[in-house]
């Protein structure tokens, strides 16, 4: 369900631009209100009686940008969009913008800057926020600008602009940047602090001050001198026009930050790739040296980034609403992740009763109105998605007539929307450079909200049609209009003059934003992360079905990146993000300032938990990577709800099936007779989903195939491999554990995997040498052990965090190995606290490099808080390193030791041994 947002439209530039970037056919510009695109069309004027972007009082608005940026598509739905979208007519500057670690707000005198480090719990305990609070204002003496405009921007940085006629100021700010880079004319550099600052360092043109407990460094050109007078700090710029300000992680970091103070960031860019089941991304800042020759810089990485990079990081950290940010001393860094799995539908299984499923399918296709009266873009999209989920299911059981009737319904509805005129159409707004579907809903028109939510359903449905009817999806037929929706929501081009780059996705934050204008005190927000990934899934399927590997790979990048962000920031999978005072295990909405246990339209726990699940598709399988978080999530929902789900029971059954398929299927068996499906669901889909996962097992995210449309399921010790081949010839899919699967053309195949074409299959976790745990205290590279468990002693009600107490000890001696550059220790430990509450297990890994009995390197990891639900939970190195001593080096007859103990609690727990599910992976070749 979307939040209150806005909608888009189209321009004559669109048709020719479609061809220019390879996303659609060219069409001759026309003076008429209808522009043809293949078999479809859009309008270049809004339908009578409708509205485009407006202020909150209904006054039409155009982008608030400088003349230099006037012809560039404005990236609405970003963390800084209020600079360009004046939603509130009495605020020509901006609302608070959350760059992290810094927060910002434009005012008449310049840029207010803050560094919130203490969370507040608001809304009856339902929201935590690190709200923007001004520490200082960066400006020029005398500056009093009537407004602030966006002057320049790139992938995650932006340059606001002020001018009062006598003075001009530009500041460049961005995600992850501890610096603000300023260029001004007509006045001296001026920093106005919220209270009298404490000076901790004075080097003339370099000044260290502390304001409200936060440390800042001010950098003026060489030869200048900062002057402190009360709460006003000024410096003459002489013949120069630049200065910078940085928030410091500590006063001792001043020298490091001084090194990069004059290396001004001028742009930011991400590049991505998909190769053989792995998504890689490189994040690069461009810089210019205002003084000297230094071109490097400092960047703070979010948790979803530093968990997935092997690039060296400094010891500097920052507080943020997304947990700890870690600092990289470089102008770039690279992440690598196992690609999130995508399938057009769950594969066929022998657990499904064909006759029963046929009956459920007929209920849908024979309904008097399969679209349930939907009229606007959102509800039409949900209805399309509901049908699209069932087309491959009908095909699996040989119901080709039902399949084709559903395809016909979907084509008819899509073609209706893809043709200008009539009761519904898409219209292009040349000022905002956006497509809006009319009738609009939830602010998709007046606020440019939720386009990725709405249009993802259309692209998904079109991808399913393309799977069965490639001719329909040709650019010369209806594919051109599908690609127009892609360009509006997820345009991969930065040079396209008709649409902005990736409108709905923030590449550095790692997820989408829903508000087009970002006009809230808490920043931008996104409620339904799962509807955001629905668009990414649709790109994978559309690109695969049409042979567009660039769009397919874009979808894989977006889906894989956002899946990690969802795990960390919506579900707090590692329990390292939400403040302990928050008191919830899940968030319905993420804000720039924090997160909320809430939705836009209801406080019902079922919807709060379910909104980040729907729609459940073959692109939802990434949720199965965090099974412990799912169990906590379901347990919390039932506590808050006063019992199991009632209204959205189907969605929450499906969600539980990612972790515990048998339990979810049992709930269906007990309660399927008397419920009404959620609007985007059907009994046919829910029955097929729950029965299939009960048969095959939950998704196994530790193994990936070498095409995006592949997945693995595990039940007990049995893995089932699945893949869909959209191509016209058979192919062999190879999985990361070395198993292979032969998949016929235009088909889905499943199997137990055969052979191994990879002479050195990737271990799990993916780096170093893997040791299993054996009861009795051994670590061994041998496989085929007997599953068992060891008992972890109680902490006795005493806090043992960081100090081993009666630990289980596992050890291997005589180890030789060469340290792999950039690699890190990894582990996967299965632990179970049974029904005990308040327990936490902790691990320490020690390396005696020469076997002389003295450990040269120790690594202690943050403890893992177990849940009181029966069943194994997975503790990994992703909890984060708590402390380390010594320096890694090569092993020469060395010893490796693993210790596991109870850090907190007053009860025993268990550690699984003898299987490849509990392993230690050392970073050595």
C-alpha positions in Angstrom: 0.0 0.0 0.0 1.5 3.4 -1.0 1.9 6.5 1.0 0.5 10.0 0.2 2.6 10.8 -3.0 2.3 12.3 -6.5 2.0 11.4 -10.2 3.8 12.1 -13.6 3.2 12.9 -17.4 5.0 12.9 -20.9 6.6 15.2 -23.6 7.3 15.3 -27.3 11.0 14.7 -26.5 10.0 11.3 -25.2 9.6 9.4 -28.5 12.9 10.3 -30.0 14.7 10.0 -26.7 13.3 6.4 -26.3 15.3 5.4 -29.4 18.3 7.4 -28.4 19.0 5.3 -25.3 17.8 2.0 -26.7 14.6 1.8 -24.6 12.0 2.2 -27.3 11.3 3.2 -30.9 11.5 6.7 -32.3 8.4 8.5 -33.3 8.2 11.8 -35.2 7.4 14.7 -32.9 3.9 15.8 -33.3 1.9 18.9 -32.4 -1.1 16.8 -31.4 -1.8 15.8 -27.9 -1.1 12.1 -28.7 2.4 10.8 -29.3 2.6 7.2 -30.8 5.1 4.7 -29.3 4.9 1.4 -31.2 1.3 0.2 -31.0 0.7 2.4 -28.0 0.7 6.1 -27.2 0.9 8.7 -24.5 -0.5 12.2 -24.2 1.6 15.4 -23.9 -1.2 17.1 -22.0 -3.0 16.1 -18.8 -6.6 14.9 -19.0 -9.1 17.7 -18.3 -9.8 18.3 -14.6 -6.5 16.6 -13.4 -3.5 18.1 -11.8 0.2 17.9 -11.9 2.8 18.8 -9.2 1.5 21.4 -6.7 2.2 22.9 -3.4 0.2 21.7 -0.4 -2.3 24.5 -1.2 -2.9 23.3 -4.7 -0.7 25.9 -6.5 1.1 24.4 -9.6 4.9 24.3 -9.2 7.8 23.8 -11.5 11.3 22.6 -10.5 13.2 25.1 -8.3 16.6 24.9 -10.1 19.1 27.4 -11.4 19.4 28.4 -15.0 22.4 26.1 -15.4 20.2 23.1 -14.4 16.9 24.2 -16.1 17.0 21.6 -18.9 18.1 18.7 -16.8 15.5 16.1 -15.6 15.1 16.7 -11.8 15.6 13.5 -9.7 12.5 13.6 -7.6 12.1 10.9 -4.9 15.5 11.6 -3.6 17.0 12.4 -0.1 17.3 16.1 -1.1 14.3 16.6 -3.4 12.8 19.4 -1.3 15.5 21.6 -2.7 13.8 21.4 -6.1 10.2 20.6 -5.2 8.6 23.4 -3.2 5.8 21.4 -1.7 5.1 23.9 1.0 4.5 27.4 -0.4 5.9 29.3 2.5 9.2 27.5 2.5 11.3 28.4 -0.6 14.5 26.8 0.9 14.2 23.1 1.9 12.9 20.8 4.6 15.5 18.8 6.6 17.7 16.6 4.4 19.4 13.5 5.8 22.7 12.8 4.1 24.2 10.8 7.0 26.3 11.3 8.9 25.4 14.9 8.5 21.9 16.4 8.2 21.1 19.7 6.4 18.4 22.3 6.0 18.6 25.3 3.6 17.7 28.7 5.1 18.0 32.3 4.0 21.5 32.6 5.6 23.0 29.4 4.2 23.1 25.7 5.0 22.2 24.5 8.5 24.2 21.5 9.4 23.7 18.9 12.2 25.0 15.6 13.4 22.3 13.9 15.4 23.8 11.1 17.6 21.1 10.4 20.1 17.8 8.8 19.1 14.4 10.0 20.3 11.5 7.6 20.7 8.3 9.3 19.6 4.7 8.4 18.6 3.9 6.3 21.6 7.1 4.3 21.1 6.3 3.6 17.5 9.1 5.7 15.9 12.7 6.3 16.5 14.4 9.3 14.9 17.7 11.0 14.8 16.1 14.3 14.0 17.9 17.1 12.3 19.1 19.7 14.9 21.3 22.6 13.8 24.8 22.6 15.2 26.0 25.4 12.8 25.1 27.3 9.7 27.5 27.6 6.7 27.2 30.9 4.9 28.7 34.2 3.9 28.7 37.4 5.9 25.5 39.3 5.1 23.9 36.5 3.0 20.1 36.8 3.0 18.8 34.8 0.0 15.1 34.8 -0.9 15.3 31.1 -1.8 17.6 28.1 -2.4 17.8 26.2 -5.7 19.3 23.0 -6.9 22.3 24.0 -9.1 23.9 20.6 -9.8 23.6 17.0 -8.8 25.0 13.5 -9.4 24.2 10.0 -8.2 24.2 10.8 -4.4 25.5 14.4 -4.2 23.8 17.7 -4.7 24.8 21.4 -4.9 22.3 23.9 -3.4 22.6 27.5 -4.5 21.9 30.8 -2.8 22.0 34.3 -4.1 20.7 37.6 -2.7 22.0 39.7 -5.6 25.2 40.7 -3.8 26.4 37.4 -2.6 26.3 33.8 -4.0 26.9 30.6 -2.2 27.2 27.0 -3.5 27.7 24.0 -1.2 28.2 20.4 -2.3 26.8 17.8 0.1 26.1 14.1 -0.2 25.4 10.7 1.4 28.3 9.4 3.3 30.3 12.7 3.1 31.6 14.1 6.4 32.5 17.3 4.4 30.5 20.2 3.2 32.4 21.9 0.3 31.5 25.6 -0.1 32.2 28.2 -2.9 31.1 31.8 -2.2 31.5 35.3 -3.5 30.6 38.7 -2.2 31.4 38.0 1.4 33.7 36.3 3.9 33.2 32.7 5.0 30.9 32.6 8.0 30.1 29.8 10.3 27.3 30.6 12.8 27.2 28.0 15.7 24.1 27.1 17.7 26.1 28.0 20.9 29.4 29.5 21.7 32.0 26.9 20.3 34.9 25.4 22.2 38.1 25.7 20.2 40.3 22.6 20.5 42.7 23.4 17.6 43.7 26.7 16.0 46.1 26.5 13.0 45.1 29.8 11.4 43.2 28.7 8.4 42.3 25.4 10.1 40.1 25.6 13.1 38.8 22.8 15.3 35.7 23.5 17.3 33.2 21.6 19.4 29.5 22.4 19.3 26.8 20.6 21.2 29.3 17.8 21.9 30.1 17.3 18.2 33.6 18.1 16.7 33.9 20.1 13.5 36.9 21.3 11.5 36.8 24.5 9.5 39.1 24.9 6.5 39.8 28.2 4.8 42.3 28.9 2.0 45.9 29.0 3.0 46.8 32.4 4.3 43.4 33.0 5.8 42.6 33.1 9.5 39.5 32.1 11.3 38.2 34.6 13.8 35.8 33.6 16.7 33.4 36.1 18.1 30.8 34.5 20.3 28.8 32.2 18.1 30.1 33.7 14.8 33.3 32.4 13.2 34.5 34.1 10.0 37.5 34.0 7.7 38.4 36.1 4.7 38.7 34.3 1.4 41.1 36.8 -0.2 41.3 36.0 -3.9 39.9 32.6 -3.4 36.3 31.5 -3.3 36.4 28.2 -1.4 36.2 26.8 2.1 35.1 23.5 3.7 33.7 22.1 6.9 33.9 18.6 8.2 32.4 16.7 11.1 35.1 14.7 12.9 34.7 11.3 14.5 37.2 12.6 17.1 39.4 15.5 17.7 42.4 13.3 17.0 41.2 12.9 13.4 41.9 16.5 12.5 45.2 15.8 10.7 43.6 13.1 8.5 40.7 15.3 7.6 43.0 18.3 6.9 44.7 16.2 4.2 41.5 16.0 2.2 39.9 19.3 3.1 40.8 20.9 -0.2 40.0 17.9 -2.4 36.6 19.1 -3.3 34.0 16.5 -4.5 32.5 17.4 -7.8 30.5 14.4 -8.6 29.4 10.9 -7.6 28.7 7.8 -9.8 27.9 4.1 -9.3 28.6 1.4 -11.8 27.3 -2.1 -11.5 27.7 -5.5 -13.0 26.1 -9.0 -12.9 28.4 -11.9 -13.5 27.7 -15.6 -12.8 25.5 -15.1 -9.8 27.3 -12.1 -8.2 26.4 -8.5 -8.3 29.2 -6.0 -8.1 29.0 -2.3 -7.6 31.7 0.4 -7.5 30.9 3.8 -5.9 33.2 6.6 -7.1 33.6 10.3 -6.2 35.2 12.7 -8.6 37.3 15.5 -7.0 39.3 18.6 -7.8 42.3 19.9 -5.8 41.6 23.4 -4.7 45.1 23.5 -3.1 47.9 21.1 -3.5 47.6 17.9 -5.5 45.5 15.6 -3.2 42.6 14.1 -5.1 41.5 11.5 -2.5 38.7 11.9 0.0 36.9 10.2 2.9 33.5 8.5 2.7 31.3 6.9 5.3 29.8 3.6 4.3 26.4 2.5 5.4 26.0 -0.9 7.0 24.7 -2.6 3.9 27.8 -1.4 2.1 30.6 -2.2 4.6 29.1 -5.7 5.2 29.7 -6.4 1.5 33.1 -4.9 0.8 36.6 -6.2 1.3 38.1 -2.8 0.7 40.2 -1.6 3.7 38.4 0.7 6.1 39.7 3.1 8.7 38.9 2.9 12.4 36.8 6.0 12.1 33.0 5.5 12.6 29.9 7.7 12.7 26.5 7.3 14.3 23.5 7.2 11.9 19.8 6.0 11.9 21.1 3.0 9.8 23.5 1.9 12.5 27.3 2.5 12.5 28.9 4.0 9.4 32.5 3.1 8.7 34.9 5.4 7.0 36.9 4.6 3.8 40.0 6.7 2.9 39.6 6.6 -0.8 37.6 8.2 -3.6 35.9 4.8 -4.4 34.9 1.5 -2.9 33.5 -1.7 -4.3 30.8 -4.1 -3.0 30.1 -7.7 -4.0 27.0 -9.7 -3.1 25.4 -13.0 -4.1 22.6 -12.0 -6.5 19.1 -12.2 -5.1 17.1 -15.0 -6.7 14.2 -14.4 -9.1 11.8 -16.9 -10.7 8.7 -16.2 -12.8 6.9 -18.4 -10.2 7.7 -21.1 -7.8 8.5 -24.3 -9.7 6.2 -27.3 -10.1 6.2 -29.8 -7.2 4.5 -33.1 -6.4 2.9 -31.7 -3.3 0.3 -29.6 -5.2 -3.1 -31.2 -5.7 -3.8 -30.4 -9.3 -7.5 -30.6 -9.1 -7.7 -28.4 -6.1 -5.4 -25.8 -7.7 -7.5 -25.9 -10.9 -10.6 -25.0 -8.9 -8.8 -22.0 -7.3 -7.6 -20.8 -10.7 -11.1 -21.0 -12.1 -12.4 -18.9 -9.3 -10.1 -16.1 -10.4 -10.5 -16.3 -14.2 -14.3 -16.8 -14.0 -14.9 -13.9 -11.7 -17.4 -11.3 -12.9 -14.7 -8.7 -12.7 -11.1 -10.0 -12.5 -9.9 -6.4 -11.9 -12.3 -5.8 -8.9 -13.4 -2.4 -10.2 -9.8 -1.0 -10.2 -9.6 2.4 -11.9 -6.4 4.2 -10.8 -2.8 3.2 -11.5 -2.1 1.6 -8.1 -5.2 -0.7 -7.8 -5.1 -1.6 -11.5 -1.5 -2.5 -11.0 -2.3 -4.8 -8.1 -5.0 -6.5 -10.1 -2.5 -7.0 -13.0 0.0 -8.5 -10.5 -2.6 -10.8 -9.1 -3.2 -12.3 -12.6 0.5 -12.3 -13.5 1.4 -14.5 -10.5 -1.0 -17.2 -11.7 -0.1 -17.4 -15.4 3.0 -19.6 -14.9 1.1 -21.6 -12.2 -1.7 -22.5 -14.7 0.9 -23.4 -17.3 2.6 -25.8 -14.9 -0.4 -28.0 -14.5 -1.3 -27.9 -18.2 -4.2 -25.4 -17.9 -3.3 -23.7 -21.1 -6.8 -22.4 -21.7 -6.9 -20.7 -18.2 -3.3 -19.4 -18.8 -4.3 -17.8 -22.1 -7.5 -16.3 -20.8 -5.4 -14.6 -18.1 -2.9 -13.4 -20.6 -5.7 -12.0 -22.7 -7.1 -10.1 -19.7 -3.7 -8.7 -18.9 -3.0 -7.7 -22.5 -6.3 -5.9 -22.8 -5.8 -3.9 -19.6 -2.2 -3.0 -20.4 -3.1 -2.0 -23.9 -5.9 0.2 -22.6 -3.6 2.0 -20.3 -0.9 2.2 -23.0 -3.2 4.0 -25.4 -3.8 7.7 -25.0 -7.4 8.9 -24.6 -10.4 7.2 -23.0 -10.9 6.7 -19.3 -7.2 6.1 -18.5 -3.8 7.0 -20.0 -0.3 8.0 -19.4 0.6 11.7 -19.8 4.0 13.4 -19.9 4.9 16.5 -18.0 7.6 18.4 -19.8 8.5 20.5 -16.8 9.0 17.6 -14.4 9.9 15.2 -17.1 7.8 12.4 -15.8 5.0 10.0 -16.9 1.8 10.0 -14.8 -0.9 7.5 -15.2 -4.5 9.0 -14.9 -6.6 8.3 -12.9 -3.8 8.9 -10.4 -3.8 7.9 -6.7 -1.9 8.5 -3.5 -0.3 11.6 -4.7 1.3 10.0 -7.8 0.2 13.2 -9.7 0.4 16.2 -7.3 3.4 15.0 -5.3 5.1 12.6 -7.8 4.8 9.8 -5.2 5.1 6.0 -5.6 5.7 5.7 -9.3 8.0 2.7 -8.7 5.3 1.1 -6.6 2.5 1.6 -9.2 4.4 1.0 -12.4 6.3 -2.0 -11.1 3.1 -4.0 -11.4 2.6 -3.0 -15.0 6.2 -3.9 -15.9 5.9 -7.2 -14.0 2.7 -8.1 -15.8 4.2 -7.2 -19.2 7.2 -9.4 -18.4 5.0 -12.4 -17.9 3.1 -11.6 -21.1 6.5 -11.4 -22.9 7.5 -14.8 -21.6 4.6 -16.3 -23.5 4.2 -13.8 -26.4 7.5 -12.2 -27.4 5.9 -10.5 -30.4 3.6 -8.5 -28.1 6.6 -7.2 -26.2 8.5 -5.9 -29.3 9.3 -2.2 -29.3 7.2 -1.8 -32.4 4.3 -3.4 -30.6 3.7 -2.7 -26.8 7.3 -3.0 -25.5 8.0 0.7 -26.2 5.4 1.8 -23.7 6.7 -0.7 -21.1 10.1 0.8 -21.5 8.7 4.3 -21.1 7.5 3.3 -17.7 10.9 1.8 -16.9 12.5 5.1 -17.9 10.2 7.0 -15.6 10.9 4.9 -12.6 14.4 3.3 -13.1 16.1 5.0 -16.0 19.7 3.7 -16.2 20.8 6.6 -18.4 22.4 9.8 -17.0 22.3 11.5 -20.4 18.6 11.0 -21.2 17.0 14.5 -21.5 13.4 13.1 -21.0 13.7 11.3 -17.6 16.1 11.5 -14.6 18.5 8.7 -13.7 16.9 6.1 -11.4 14.1 8.3 -10.1 12.8 6.0 -7.4 16.1 4.5 -6.2 18.8 6.0 -4.0 21.9 4.2 -5.0 23.9 5.1 -1.9 21.1 4.6 0.6 20.5 1.3 -1.1 16.8 1.5 -1.4 13.9 3.5 -2.9 12.2 6.6 -1.6 8.5 7.1 -2.1 7.9 10.8 -1.7 8.4 12.9 -4.8 9.0 16.1 -2.9 10.7 14.9 0.3 8.9 17.7 2.1 8.9 16.3 5.7 10.7 17.2 8.8 11.8 13.5 9.0 13.2 13.6 5.4 12.0 11.2 2.7 10.4 7.9 3.5 9.5 4.5 2.1 6.8 2.3 3.4 6.5 -0.7 1.1 10.0 -1.8 0.4 8.6 -5.0 -1.2 6.7 -3.0 -3.8 10.0 -1.3 -4.6 11.7 -4.7 -5.2 8.7 -5.7 -7.2 9.9 -3.2 -9.9 13.4 -4.6 -9.7 12.1 -8.1 -10.1 10.1 -6.9 -13.1 13.2 -5.5 -14.7 15.0 -8.9 -14.3 12.0 -10.7 -15.8 11.4 -8.2 -18.6 15.1 -8.0 -19.5 15.4 -11.8 -19.5 12.2 -12.3 -21.6 13.1 -9.7 -24.2 16.9 -10.4 -24.3 17.8 -7.0 -22.8 20.6 -8.0 -20.6 21.4 -4.4 -19.6 17.9 -4.0 -18.0 18.1 -7.5 -16.6 21.4 -6.7 -14.9 20.1 -3.3 -13.7 17.2 -5.2 -12.0 19.7 -7.6 -10.4 21.7 -4.7 -9.0 18.7 -2.9 -7.7 17.0 -6.0 -6.2 20.2 -7.4 -4.6 21.2 -4.0 -3.2 17.8 -3.3 -1.8 17.4 -6.8 -0.3 20.3 -6.2 2.0 19.0 -2.7 2.9 15.6 -4.2 3.7 17.1 -6.9 5.9 19.1 -4.3 7.9 16.9 -1.2 8.0 13.3 -2.6 7.9 13.8 -5.9 9.7 17.0 -5.2 11.7 18.2 -8.7 10.8 21.5 -8.4 12.7 19.9 -6.4 15.5 22.6 -3.8 15.1 20.5 -0.9 13.6 17.4 -0.2 15.7 18.1 1.6 19.0 17.5 -0.6 22.0 14.9 1.9 23.2 12.8 1.4 20.1 11.3 -1.9 21.3 10.3 -3.3 17.9 11.8 -6.0 15.7 10.5 -4.6 12.4 9.7 -1.2 10.8 6.7 -0.6 8.6 8.3 2.6 7.3 11.9 3.9 7.0 12.5 7.7 7.2 15.6 9.7 6.5 15.7 10.4 10.3 14.9 6.8 11.4 12.1 4.3 11.2 8.6 3.7 12.4 6.4 0.8 13.5 3.6 2.2 11.4 1.9 2.6 8.0 0.4 5.6 6.3 -3.2 4.3 6.7 -3.5 2.1 9.8 -1.9 1.1 13.1 -3.0 -2.6 12.6 0.0 -4.8 13.2 -0.9 -7.1 10.4 -0.6 -4.3 7.9 2.6 -2.9 9.5 4.2 -6.3 9.1 2.6 -7.3 5.8 3.3 -4.0 3.9 6.9 -5.0 3.4 6.0 -8.5 2.1 3.4 -7.8 -0.6 3.3 -8.7 -3.4 4.7 -12.2 -2.9 6.3 -13.3 -6.1 9.3 -15.2 -7.4 11.3 -12.0 -6.7 10.5 -12.2 -2.9 12.8 -15.1 -2.3 15.6 -12.9 -1.0 13.5 -12.6 2.2 14.4 -16.2 3.0 18.0 -15.1 3.6 17.2 -13.9 7.1 15.1 -16.6 8.7 15.8 -15.6 12.4 14.5 -12.1 11.6 11.3 -13.6 10.0 10.7 -15.6 13.1 11.1 -12.6 15.4 8.9 -10.6 13.0 6.0 -13.1 13.1 6.3 -13.5 16.8 6.1 -9.7 17.3 3.1 -9.4 14.9 1.2 -12.1 16.9 2.1 -10.4 20.2 1.0 -6.9 19.0 -2.1 -8.4 17.2 -3.2 -10.4 20.2 -3.0 -13.6 18.2 -2.4 -14.9 14.6 -3.1 -12.8 11.6 -6.8 -12.4 10.5 -7.0 -9.8 7.8 -3.8 -10.4 5.9 -3.3 -13.9 7.0 -2.3 -15.1 3.5 0.5 -12.6 3.1 1.8 -13.4 6.6 1.6 -17.2 6.0 3.6 -16.7 2.9 6.1 -14.6 4.8 6.5 -17.3 7.5 7.1 -19.8 4.7 10.4 -18.2 3.9 11.7 -19.5 7.3 9.3 -22.3 8.4 7.4 -23.7 5.4 5.8 -26.5 7.4 4.4 -24.2 10.1 3.1 -21.8 7.4 1.4 -24.7 5.5 -0.2 -25.9 8.8 -1.7 -22.5 9.3 -3.2 -22.7 5.8 -4.5 -26.1 6.4 -6.2 -24.9 9.6 -7.5 -21.5 8.3 -7.9 -21.5 4.5 -11.6 -22.1 4.4 -12.9 -18.8 5.9 -10.7 -15.9 4.8 -10.8 -13.3 2.1 -7.5 -12.9 0.2 -5.6 -9.7 0.3 -6.4 -7.5 -2.8 -3.3 -8.6 -4.6 -3.5 -12.2 -3.6 -5.6 -15.2 -4.5 -6.3 -18.6 -2.9 -4.8 -20.2 -6.0 -1.4 -18.4 -5.5 -1.3 -18.8 -1.8 -2.1 -22.5 -1.9 0.5 -23.1 -4.7 3.1 -21.1 -2.8 2.7 -22.7 0.6 2.4 -26.2 -0.7 5.4 -25.8 -3.0 7.7 -24.5 -0.2 6.4 -27.1 2.2 7.5 -29.7 -0.4 10.8 -28.2 -1.6 11.9 -26.3 1.6 12.6 -22.7 2.3 14.7 -20.6 -0.1 18.5 -21.1 0.4 20.2 -17.8 -0.3 23.7 -19.2 0.3 23.8 -20.8 -3.2 23.2 -18.9 -6.4 22.9 -19.9 -10.1 24.8 -18.2 -12.9 21.7 -16.6 -14.3 19.4 -14.2 -12.4 16.4 -16.4 -12.9 17.5 -19.2 -10.7 17.0 -20.2 -7.1 17.8 -23.0 -4.5 15.5 -24.5 -1.9 16.6 -26.6 1.1 14.5 -29.1 3.1 16.5 -30.9 5.8 19.7 -31.9 4.0 18.2 -31.9 0.5 18.7 -29.1 -1.9 16.4 -28.5 -4.9 17.8 -26.4 -7.7 15.5 -24.4 -10.0 16.0 -22.1 -13.0 13.9 -20.6 -15.7 15.4 -20.3 -19.2 13.8 -17.5 -21.2 16.0 -18.2 -24.2 15.2 -20.1 -27.3 17.8 -22.8 -26.8 18.5 -25.2 -23.9 21.2 -24.2 -21.5 23.1 -25.5 -18.5 22.9 -23.4 -15.3 25.8 -23.8 -12.9 25.3 -23.1 -9.2 27.9 -21.7 -6.8 28.3 -25.1 -5.0 29.3 -26.7 -8.3 26.0 -28.3 -9.1 24.5 -28.0 -12.6 21.0 -28.1 -14.0 20.0 -28.6 -17.6 17.1 -26.2 -18.5 15.2 -26.6 -21.8 14.3 -23.5 -23.9 11.5 -21.3 -22.5 11.0 -23.5 -19.5 11.5 -23.9 -15.8 13.4 -26.9 -14.6 14.1 -28.3 -11.1 16.4 -31.0 -9.9 18.8 -32.2 -7.3 21.8 -30.9 -9.3 24.2 -33.1 -11.2 28.0 -33.4 -11.3 30.2 -30.4 -10.8 31.7 -28.5 -13.7 33.5 -26.3 -11.2 36.8 -28.0 -10.1 36.9 -25.6 -7.1 33.4 -24.9 -6.0 32.9 -21.7 -4.0 32.8 -22.4 -0.3 30.0 -21.1 1.9 30.7 -18.5 3.3 32.6 -17.6 0.1 36.1 -16.8 1.3 39.0 -18.8 2.7 39.2 -22.4 4.0 36.2 -23.9 5.7 36.2 -25.9 9.0 33.3 -27.8 10.4 32.9 -28.0 14.2 33.0 -31.5 15.9 31.7 -32.3 19.3 34.8 -32.8 21.5 36.5 -29.5 20.4 37.9 -30.2 16.9 37.8 -28.0 13.8 38.1 -30.1 10.6 38.0 -29.6 6.9 36.4 -33.1 6.6 32.8 -33.3 5.5 30.1 -35.9 6.1 30.0 -35.6 9.8 27.1 -36.6 12.0 24.9 -33.8 13.1 25.0 -33.1 16.8 25.2 -30.3 19.3 27.2 -29.0 22.3 25.7 -27.1 25.2 26.8 -23.5 25.8 27.0 -22.8 29.5 24.8 -20.1 31.1 26.3 -16.6 31.7 24.8 -16.9 35.1 22.9 -13.7 34.8 26.2 -11.7 34.6 27.2 -9.6 31.6 30.0 -11.5 29.9 30.1 -9.4 26.8 33.7 -9.6 25.3 35.1 -11.9 28.0 34.9 -15.7 27.4 33.2 -17.5 30.3 33.2 -21.3 30.3 33.4 -21.2 26.5 33.1 -24.1 24.1 36.5 -24.4 22.5 37.2 -25.8 19.0 40.7 -25.9 17.7 42.9 -27.1 14.8 46.7 -27.2 14.8 49.4 -27.4 12.2 47.7 -25.1 9.8 49.7 -23.6 6.9 48.2 -20.8 4.8 48.9 -17.6 3.0 46.8 -14.6 4.1 44.4 -13.6 1.4 44.7 -9.8 0.9 41.5 -8.0 1.8 39.8 -11.2 3.1 38.3 -11.5 6.5 37.3 -14.2 8.9 33.8 -15.5 8.4 31.7 -18.0 10.3 28.2 -19.5 10.3 27.1 -20.9 13.6 23.7 -22.5 14.3 22.6 -21.7 17.8 19.4 -22.4 19.7 18.2 -21.0 23.0 15.0 -23.1 23.0 12.3 -21.2 24.8 14.7 -19.2 27.0 14.6 -15.4 26.7 17.4 -12.9 27.1 20.3 -15.0 26.0 23.1 -14.0 23.7 25.9 -16.1 22.3 29.4 -14.7 21.5 32.3 -15.9 19.4 36.0 -15.2 19.4 38.5 -16.5 16.8 42.2 -16.6 17.6 45.2 -17.2 15.4 48.6 -18.5 16.7 50.5 -17.9 13.5 53.5 -20.1 14.3 52.0 -22.7 16.7 54.2 -21.5 19.6 51.3 -21.3 22.0 50.9 -17.5 21.9 48.0 -16.1 19.9 49.1 -13.3 17.6 45.6 -12.2 16.5 42.3 -12.4 18.2 38.9 -11.2 16.9 35.9 -10.9 19.2 32.5 -10.4 17.5 29.3 -8.8 18.8 27.1 -11.3 20.5 24.0 -12.7 18.9 20.7 -12.3 20.7 18.7 -15.5 20.3 14.9 -15.6 20.2 12.7 -17.8 22.4 11.3 -19.7 19.4 12.3 -23.4 19.1 14.6 -24.0 16.1 18.2 -23.2 15.0 19.2 -19.6 14.4 22.2 -18.5 12.4 24.9 -16.4 14.0 27.4 -15.0 11.5 30.3 -12.5 11.3 27.8 -10.0 10.0 27.0 -9.2 13.6 30.2 -7.1 13.4 33.6 -7.1 14.9 33.6 -5.9 18.6 37.3 -5.9 19.2 40.5 -7.2 17.6 44.1 -7.4 18.8 47.2 -8.2 16.9 48.0 -8.2 13.2 47.0 -11.0 10.7 49.8 -12.8 9.0 50.6 -16.1 7.2 50.1 -19.3 9.1 53.1 -21.6 9.4 52.2 -24.6 11.4 49.8 -22.4 13.2 46.8 -22.9 15.4 43.2 -21.6 14.9 40.8 -21.5 17.8 37.1 -20.8 18.0 35.5 -20.0 21.4 31.8 -19.7 21.9 30.2 -18.6 25.2 27.1 -17.0 26.6 27.6 -13.2 26.8 24.3 -12.6 28.6 21.4 -14.5 30.1 20.6 -17.0 32.7 20.2 -20.2 30.8 22.0 -22.7 28.6 21.8 -22.9 24.8 23.0 -25.2 22.1 25.6 -25.0 19.3 25.2 -27.3 16.3 28.1 -29.5 15.3 29.0 -32.0 12.7 27.4 -30.3 9.7 28.2 -27.7 7.0 25.7 -25.4 8.6 28.1 -24.6 11.4 31.5 -23.6 10.0 34.4 -21.3 10.5 36.1 -19.9 7.4 39.6 -18.5 7.7 40.9 -15.9 5.3 43.8 -18.0 4.0 44.7 -19.8 0.8 
